[in-house]
């Protein structure tokens, strides 16, 4: 581990913490969500190629993430139309769990 930091059972990392114009918020948020959508699309493709069946988790997450992108577009459009900035914060929470066999 860097800096010899002890390993915690729970870790919270700051991903986004700032004030953004509508265009900046759209760029940051949509790029993150599209990366996650792409991850699940590739995971599903890999499952279909290797196992001959779809990845259940990927198939559940893709439409949810796409809905989130649509909602982001709505929020950003509202902010833009009203000449507002957006305050966006996002954290990544990491926990350790026993591996499934």
N, C-alpha and C positions, 0 to 999 in steps of 0.2 A: 504494500500500500504506500502511496506517496506520503511523505512526511511522517512515516511511521504512525499514522492515525489508527486508533483502536477500531475494531470492527463492531459496529452497533447492530442490534437486532432490527432496528427501524432507522431509516435514513430518509431525510427530506431534502431535496435539492431544488433550488429556485431555477425555473426554466425561463419564465417571462416575468418582468417586473418593471412596468414603465407606462408613460403617457405617450399615446400615439395619435397621429392624424388618422383619418379614416383609411386612406390608402396604405399607410404603414401597417395598421392593424390588419387590414385585409391580407397584405403580403405575408406577414408573419404567421397569422393564424391559418390561413388557407394552405400555406406551404407545409405546415406541421401536419394538418389533417390529411392532405394529399399524400404525404410520405407514409402515414399510417394506412391509408387506403391501399397504396401501392404495395406495402408490406403484406397485407392480407391477400391481395390479388395474387402476388407471387407465391405466397404460402399455399393458397388454394390450387394454383396451377401445379406446383410441385407435388402436392398430395394427389392430384388427379393423374399426373404422369407416373408417380412412383407406386401409388396404391390403387389407382383406378376409381377413387371416390373423392368427393369434395371434402374440404376441411370444414367441419361444423362451426368451429369458432370463427373462422374467417368469414364464412357465409352469414353468420349472425352480425358480425361487427361492420362489414362493408356498408349495408344500408343505414346503420346507425351513424356511422361517420359521414356518409353522404348527406344525411339530414342535418348534421351539425354544420357542414359546409354551407348548406342553404341558409341555415339560421344565421351564420356569421355574415353572409352576404346581406341579409335583411338588416341586421344590426348596424353594419358598416354603412349601408345605404342611408339608413335613418340618421346616423351621425353626420354623414356627409351633407345630407339635405338640410340639416339643422346647424351646420357649421360647428359641430361639436368634436372634441377630442375624445378618445377612448382610453380609459385606464384599464390595463390588462395585467393580470397576475396569473401565473400558473406554476404549480409545484409538481414535482415527481416524487412520489412516495415509494420507497423500496423496503421490502421486508424479506426475510429469509424464511423458507418453508422446506420441509422435508421433500426430497425428490420422490416422484411417483415412479414406481417400477413398471 
